[in-house]
């Protein structure tokens, strides 16, 4: 690992000045930028140079929803926050939290929306993204009354389970998934 720059203690007679290494680093960056203008332009650009469509593979254990589909963008409910993926996106591996996965197709105004209970998203350097989820349901297929009923049943199971037991943990997961599913269809559950 690179050493962490530490600001030296100032003496009363000597003010702190940047280290010589800082200037050397700036010169190195300038040389790299002039040697490879394409890389420098891409790294310093405010808008990505996307090549167009990206490839999406969206799989469940029992079903393949998309295999090699060309799409323009995918919005992923990452555990660290929601993020969008387009062509030429930086490679990333992310855990998914329960939420809405949105798929934008070329020429379509409305995204295709799925509720996912969790899973993983892997974006490769070649504009291919693999999404693997234990379960996914089209948002239009979710019955809000069933979500409310399932949330109440999970809440009851949580209350009646022994504190710290696996039954209580399972009920808590069910409550969180149903709460997220309710939020996806506009139902507030508490």
FIROKE-76642 format. One line per 3 residues: their letters; for each residue x negated, y negated, z negated of N, C-alpha, C. Coordinates in pm, 1 decimal. Each point is the difference from the previous one (the first is absolute). Layout:
// FIROKE-76642
a	X/Y/Z/X/Y/Z/X/Y/Z  ...
END
This chain:
// FIROKE-76642
xxx	-82.3/120.0/0.0/82.3/-120.0/0.0/-86.0/-125.5/0.0  54.3/-105.3/61.2/-72.1/-126.8/7.4/-2.8/-64.7/-138.1  -111.3/-65.5/-33.7/-6.8/-65.7/-130.5/99.2/-114.5/-6.6
xxx	57.0/-19.5/-115.1/96.0/-107.2/-21.4/-77.9/-127.9/-27.3  27.8/-108.6/77.1/-73.3/-123.2/-25.5/40.5/-57.9/-135.4  -99.2/-33.5/-77.7/23.3/-54.8/-133.3/-56.7/-140.2/-3.8
xxx	79.3/-90.9/-46.6/-45.9/-138.0/-11.4/-93.1/-10.8/-120.0  -124.5/-45.1/23.1/-93.2/-10.4/-112.1/41.5/-110.7/-95.2  -40.1/14.3/-124.3/27.8/-104.3/-98.2/-75.5/-125.5/38.4
xxx	68.7/-111.1/-10.6/-63.7/-126.7/33.8/-79.4/-51.7/-119.3  -116.0/-48.9/31.7/-74.7/-69.3/-104.6/34.3/-147.4/10.5  -34.7/-76.3/-98.5/33.1/-141.5/0.6/-72.1/-74.5/111.4
xxx	-111.7/52.4/45.4/-79.0/-69.4/102.1/22.6/55.9/139.2  66.6/113.7/12.0/14.0/62.5/131.9/146.2/30.3/27.5  54.0/-57.3/106.4/137.6/28.7/40.7/1.2/128.5/82.4
xxx	113.2/66.9/0.5/12.6/125.3/74.4/8.3/-29.7/148.9  -74.3/77.6/79.9/1.0/-11.9/146.0/31.1/137.3/58.9  62.1/2.9/117.0/26.1/129.9/61.4/-130.0/74.8/23.0
xxx	6.3/129.2/-12.6/-118.9/82.6/20.2/-36.5/3.2/147.0  -123.1/30.4/26.9/-50.6/10.2/136.7/79.2/105.8/77.2  47.3/103.7/-68.2/74.1/108.0/64.5/128.4/-47.6/65.0
xxx	62.6/-103.3/-53.7/123.4/-52.4/56.2/-25.4/-56.0/139.0  -109.5/-74.0/15.2/-32.9/-55.6/131.2/-34.4/111.0/98.2  -71.6/98.8/-46.6/-34.6/112.0/86.7/125.2/73.1/47.0
xxx	97.3/14.6/-87.5/125.6/64.9/36.0/74.3/-81.3/105.3  2.2/-132.2/-14.7/65.9/-85.0/98.6/-66.9/12.9/136.2  -134.0/4.3/1.5/-72.0/15.8/126.0/30.4/135.4/63.3
xxx	7.5/103.3/-80.7/31.1/133.4/50.0/139.5/3.3/62.9  97.2/-62.6/-63.9/136.9/-4.5/53.0/2.0/-75.2/132.2  -72.8/-112.6/7.4/-6.3/-76.3/125.2/-61.4/83.1/113.0
xxx	-107.9/72.8/-30.0/-64.8/84.4/102.1/94.4/109.5/47.5  69.4/62.4/-95.4/93.3/107.3/37.3/113.4/-54.9/85.8  48.0/-118.5/-33.5/109.4/-60.0/76.2/-43.7/-34.5/141.8
xxx	-122.0/-51.8/15.7/-46.0/-35.4/134.4/-36.3/124.3/81.0  -44.6/105.4/-66.3/-37.9/122.7/71.0/122.4/76.0/48.7  110.1/-10.0/-71.7/121.1/73.1/36.5/120.8/-92.1/-9.2
xxx	22.0/-84.9/101.8/108.6/-97.1/-7.2/137.8/63.8/-11.7  18.3/119.0/56.8/130.3/67.2/-9.4/33.9/32.8/-144.8  -98.4/53.0/-74.1/21.4/34.0/-140.7/23.1/-125.6/-80.8
xxx	-80.2/-103.0/25.1/15.0/-124.3/-74.9/136.0/-62.1/27.4  43.1/-0.7/126.7/129.5/-57.8/33.5/111.8/76.4/-70.7  -8.2/133.1/-2.2/101.9/82.6/-65.0/-0.7/-21.9/-150.5
xxx	-120.5/-10.0/-60.2/-9.4/-16.5/-145.0/44.6/-137.4/-45.1  -18.0/-101.9/84.1/33.5/-135.8/-40.6/132.2/-47.9/57.4  66.6/81.1/75.9/125.8/-38.2/62.1/112.2/-4.1/-101.3
xxx	88.9/-95.1/17.7/116.2/-5.5/-88.8/111.5/89.2/53.3  -3.2/33.7/127.4/99.4/89.3/58.6/-71.6/122.7/54.7  49.3/119.7/-31.9/-67.2/120.2/47.8/14.6/17.3/150.3
xxx	-100.5/63.2/60.1/5.3/32.9/140.9/58.0/140.3/14.2  127.6/13.2/-21.0/64.2/130.4/6.0/11.5/45.1/145.0  -21.0/126.5/23.2/4.4/52.8/135.1/141.9/33.9/44.2
xxx	99.5/-20.8/-83.7/137.6/29.1/38.0/63.2/96.3/-97.4  40.0/115.1/51.8/71.4/97.2/-81.9/-95.8/83.4/-84.1  53.4/45.3/-109.2/-73.3/93.3/-85.4/71.5/133.7/7.0
xxx	-65.6/104.5/-46.5/58.9/134.0/1.2/40.5/37.7/-141.3  121.9/50.3/-14.9/53.0/37.9/-130.2/32.3/148.8/-3.5  -49.0/64.0/-105.9/38.0/137.1/-33.4/67.1/-7.8/-136.5
xxx	126.0/37.2/-7.6/79.2/-11.3/-123.5/55.9/138.3/-29.5  -52.3/62.8/-107.7/33.3/139.7/-29.9/53.8/19.6/-140.3  93.2/92.4/-10.4/52.2/50.7/-126.7/-38.6/147.4/-6.0
xxx	2.9/62.5/-116.6/-36.1/142.1/-5.7/86.8/89.2/89.9  125.4/-37.9/19.0/93.7/83.5/74.6/36.3/-55.6/137.8  -57.2/-118.0/36.5/41.8/-63.5/124.6/-106.0/-100.1/46.6
xxx	-15.7/-10.1/131.3/-82.7/-104.1/58.7/94.5/-104.3/58.2  -8.3/-122.2/-51.9/87.5/-106.9/48.6/-59.8/-63.3/124.7  -130.3/-31.1/-3.2/-70.0/-52.0/116.7/-134.0/71.0/14.0
xxx	-32.7/34.0/123.9/-130.3/59.2/29.2/-55.3/-70.0/123.2  -101.5/-82.3/-19.7/-61.2/-70.7/111.8/87.5/-108.3/59.1  88.6/-59.4/-80.3/90.0/-104.0/50.0/-72.2/-133.8/9.9
xxx	22.2/-71.1/110.4/-54.3/-134.6/15.1/97.1/-98.3/-63.5  -47.9/-73.2/-99.2/80.2/-100.8/-68.8/-82.2/-128.1/-8.9  67.4/-112.6/-26.1/-73.8/-125.7/-7.7/-48.2/-30.8/-141.1
xxx	74.3/44.0/-102.7/-39.7/-28.7/-137.7/71.9/93.6/-95.3  -65.2/27.1/-113.6/61.6/75.9/-109.1/-22.6/-79.4/-127.2  105.3/-19.8/-78.8/-11.7/-66.2/-129.7/16.6/107.2/-105.8
xxx	-103.6/13.3/-83.4/-13.8/111.2/-93.4/20.1/-48.1/-143.9  79.2/73.6/-80.6/12.9/-34.8/-142.2/-115.2/59.6/-80.7  -115.6/-62.5/7.4/-117.8/50.9/-70.0/13.4/-16.0/-150.9
xxx	-62.7/89.0/-74.0/3.7/-7.4/-146.5/-62.5/-129.7/-49.9  -96.5/-54.8/74.8/-65.1/-126.0/-38.6/70.8/-120.5/61.4  106.3/24.2/76.4/74.6/-108.0/64.2/35.3/35.8/142.6
xxx	104.1/-63.7/50.7/45.4/24.1/136.0/-98.3/-62.9/98.3  -28.0/69.2/110.8/-89.6/-55.3/101.1/40.1/48.5/137.5  -37.0/-78.7/101.8/30.4/33.9/137.7/-121.1/56.0/71.7
xxx	25.5/92.8/92.5/-105.7/61.3/80.0/33.2/-25.0/146.7  -97.7/-51.7/74.0/13.7/-18.7/143.8/-118.6/68.8/67.8  -3.3/-7.3/132.0/-113.1/57.3/74.5/-129.3/-65.5/-46.8
xxx	-106.8/75.4/-2.7/-133.5/-46.1/-40.1/-7.4/-41.5/-146.8  88.8/52.3/-82.6/-4.3/-28.9/-144.3/-123.5/65.6/-60.2  -53.3/-60.6/-101.3/-115.5/56.5/-69.5/41.3/135.4/-59.8
xxx	-85.7/100.8/3.9/34.8/129.6/-59.6/31.4/-14.8/-149.0  104.5/68.8/-43.9/42.5/-8.6/-139.6/75.6/126.3/-37.9  -17.1/41.9/-124.0/77.8/109.8/-56.8/77.7/-59.7/-115.2
xxx	130.5/22.3/-2.3/82.2/-58.2/-105.7/102.7/99.1/-50.7  20.1/-2.8/-130.1/108.2/76.1/-60.7/127.8/-81.6/17.8  108.9/67.2/31.4/127.6/-68.2/17.1/81.5/9.0/-128.1
xxx	73.4/-105.6/-28.2/94.1/1.6/-111.6/139.8/15.3/59.3  97.5/35.4/-82.1/136.2/6.1/52.6/40.4/-136.6/55.6  46.1/-0.7/123.8/38.2/-125.7/63.6/36.2/20.5/145.2
xxx	9.1/-111.9/71.8/43.8/2.0/139.1/-121.0/-5.3/93.7  -8.0/98.0/88.0/-99.6/5.4/105.6/68.1/-53.6/125.9  -59.3/-103.0/62.0/60.7/-61.8/117.7/-87.1/26.5/122.5
xxx	64.5/41.2/108.0/-70.5/29.8/124.7/53.9/-92.9/108.4  -90.3/-82.5/56.7/37.7/-91.3/107.7/-37.4/63.2/133.0  97.3/9.4/87.9/-23.3/52.2/134.5/-12.1/-117.8/96.2
xxx	-77.0/17.1/107.3/-13.4/-106.5/99.6/135.9/-34.0/59.0  28.6/-130.0/9.5/124.2/-45.0/61.1/122.8/12.1/-87.6  -15.1/48.1/-122.7/114.4/14.8/-89.8/-7.5/-107.4/-107.3
xxx	108.9/-72.2/-20.6/1.7/-106.5/-99.4/6.5/51.3/-142.1  78.0/102.4/-23.6/18.7/54.3/-134.9/-92.1/118.4/-24.6  -63.8/3.2/-115.6/-84.8/115.7/-30.1/83.3/122.8/-36.6
xxx	-55.5/115.6/25.5/59.5/125.7/-44.4/-44.1/17.3/-145.1  94.8/23.7/-90.5/-32.4/1.8/-143.2/27.9/136.7/-61.0  -99.0/45.3/-78.7/10.7/125.3/-74.3/-28.3/-28.3/-146.2
xxx	75.2/64.4/-88.2/-36.6/-2.1/-141.5/-93.8/118.0/-20.9  -118.2/-26.5/-57.9/-95.0/106.5/-30.6/-17.2/7.0/-151.3  -11.0/121.0/-51.3/-12.1/20.4/-144.1/-143.8/-11.1/-48.4
xxx	-93.6/-13.6/90.2/-142.7/-4.9/-31.8/-75.3/60.1/116.4  -126.6/31.8/-21.1/-78.8/61.7/105.5/-130.8/-72.4/20.9  -54.8/16.4/121.8/-127.7/-61.4/33.5/3.0/-51.8/142.4
xxx	-75.5/-106.6/23.6/-18.0/-56.8/132.5/-149.4/-4.9/28.3  -40.7/52.2/115.7/-140.9/-1.2/40.2/-10.1/-69.6/135.3  -67.2/-113.4/2.8/-20.7/-72.0/125.4/-143.0/23.5/44.7
xxx	-14.1/50.4/121.9/-130.6/35.6/56.2/-53.0/-114.7/86.0  -129.6/-2.0/30.3/-57.2/-109.4/78.8/50.2/-6.4/144.5  61.7/104.1/50.5/44.9/3.7/139.3/147.4/-37.8/15.8
xxx	54.2/-81.6/-92.4/139.0/-47.6/4.0/102.2/112.1/-15.7  -38.6/106.3/-71.2/92.5/108.6/-32.0/27.9/-5.8/-149.7  127.3/7.6/-35.9/38.5/3.3/-140.4/80.2/126.3/-25.6
xxx	-41.5/74.3/-103.2/70.1/120.3/-43.6/71.0/-32.0/-130.5  130.0/28.0/-3.9/77.4/-19.1/-122.5/57.8/135.3/-38.6  -26.2/39.5/-123.9/47.9/128.1/-51.4/77.8/-26.6/-128.1
xxx	126.0/42.3/-1.1/88.2/-24.5/-114.7/70.4/129.5/-39.7  28.4/17.1/-129.5/74.4/118.9/-40.3/145.1/-4.4/48.2  53.5/-121.8/15.5/139.3/-15.3/44.6/17.9/-139.1/59.2
xxx	82.0/-10.0/103.1/34.0/-128.0/61.2/143.6/8.3/49.6  73.6/-109.7/-18.8/139.9/-5.8/41.9/21.0/-131.8/73.0  68.4/5.0/114.8/33.0/-124.4/69.4/85.1/-84.8/-94.4
xxx	-31.0/-127.7/-5.4/70.2/-89.7/-91.8/151.4/0.9/24.6  39.7/11.0/125.6/143.4/1.1/33.6/71.9/124.5/-51.8  -75.0/106.1/-31.7/59.9/125.3/-45.9/13.9/8.4/-152.3
xxx	-41.8/-103.2/-72.1/5.0/3.8/-146.4/137.2/-45.8/-48.4  59.6/79.8/-86.6/130.1/-30.1/-60.5/-25.7/-70.8/-133.9  35.6/-128.3/-7.7/-29.6/-77.5/-121.0/73.8/54.1/-122.6
xxx	118.4/56.1/17.8/73.3/58.0/-113.3/-74.0/121.9/-55.2  -56.6/81.7/89.5/-77.2/116.9/-43.9/-127.6/-43.1/-71.1  -61.8/-108.3/45.7/-120.9/-51.2/-65.6/34.0/-43.8/-142.6
xxx	110.2/-71.8/-16.7/42.0/-44.2/-133.9/27.5/119.6/-90.4  69.4/99.6/53.6/31.5/119.9/-76.9/-127.3/73.3/-41.6  -93.2/16.3/93.9/-126.3/68.9/-30.4/-84.1/-78.1/-100.5
xxx	3.5/-132.5/8.7/-74.5/-81.7/-96.1/57.3/18.4/-140.4  131.0/-2.0/-12.2/63.6/16.8/-131.7/-28.8/138.6/-57.6  -0.3/101.9/85.6/-30.9/136.3/-45.7/-146.1/8.2/-48.1
xxx	-90.7/-63.5/72.1/-141.1/-0.7/-40.7/-18.9/-78.4/-128.9  72.5/-108.0/-13.1/-7.5/-81.9/-121.4/49.3/78.8/-121.0  106.9/75.3/18.5/53.7/84.2/-106.4/-98.2/111.7/-36.8
xxx	-59.8/62.2/102.7/-97.0/106.7/-24.4/-122.6/-54.7/-72.4  -40.6/-121.2/33.4/-114.6/-63.3/-66.1/30.1/-22.9/-147.9  119.3/-50.5/-29.3/38.9/-29.3/-138.7/11.0/125.2/-85.5
xxx	48.9/109.0/60.1/21.3/122.8/-77.2/-124.2/90.2/-8.4  -100.8/-28.9/81.1/-121.0/84.0/-0.4/-87.8/-32.9/-120.9  -76.7/101.1/-40.9/-92.7/-18.5/-110.7/-108.1/-99.6/41.3
xxx	-31.4/-91.8/-88.2/-98.7/-103.1/27.4/-135.6/62.5/37.9  -54.2/-43.4/114.2/-129.8/49.4/45.5/5.6/132.4/74.3  118.5/56.8/17.7/11.7/130.1/66.7/-6.4/-15.8/151.8
xxx	-23.1/111.2/68.3/-1.8/-2.1/146.1/139.1/-30.9/54.9  104.5/41.0/-70.8/137.2/-30.8/43.0/22.7/-151.1/-2.0  -54.1/-66.6/-100.7/15.2/-144.9/-7.5/-80.8/-67.2/112.4
xxx	-117.3/50.9/27.7/-82.8/-56.3/107.5/68.9/17.3/135.8  57.4/117.0/23.9/71.9/24.5/125.3/119.9/-92.9/12.8  71.9/-20.0/-109.3/115.7/-89.7/1.7/-44.1/-143.4/27.9
xxx	-114.8/-38.1/-55.6/-50.5/-135.3/23.4/-34.5/-20.2/147.7  -63.1/99.6/61.0/-32.3/-7.4/143.1/129.4/-10.8/81.1  99.9/81.0/-33.6/129.2/-5.7/69.2/63.0/-138.7/-13.4
xxx	-9.5/-58.9/-119.3/55.6/-134.0/-20.4/-71.8/-101.5/89.1  -133.0/6.1/4.5/-77.2/-96.3/78.5/27.2/13.6/149.1  9.0/123.4/49.4/28.2/21.6/142.0/140.2/-49.1/34.3
xxx	98.7/31.6/-84.6/136.7/-45.2/26.9/12.4/-151.8/-12.7  -75.4/-61.1/-91.6/1.3/-146.1/-12.4/-56.8/-62.9/127.8  -109.8/55.0/50.6/-59.3/-51.3/124.2/93.6/23.2/119.3
xxx	64.4/115.4/2.5/94.3/29.5/107.0/119.5/-95.2/-6.1  47.9/-26.4/-122.0/109.1/-95.4/-16.7/-39.4/-139.1/50.0  -121.0/-43.6/-35.6/-48.8/-130.6/45.6/-7.5/-4.8/151.9
xxx	-34.8/111.7/62.7/-11.5/5.1/146.4/134.3/-18.3/68.1  108.3/41.8/-67.0/133.8/-15.4/59.5/79.4/-112.3/-65.0  -65.5/-80.5/-82.8/64.2/-118.1/-58.0/78.7/25.0/-127.4
xxx	-30.5/105.8/-72.2/69.3/31.2/-125.4/-99.2/-19.0/-115.5  37.6/-80.3/-98.9/-86.2/-21.8/-114.8/36.4/101.9/-108.5  -99.4/76.9/-42.6/21.3/100.6/-103.9/-87.5/-32.4/-119.6
x	59.3/11.0/-120.6/-80.5/-26.1/-119.6/36.3/95.8/-111.7
END
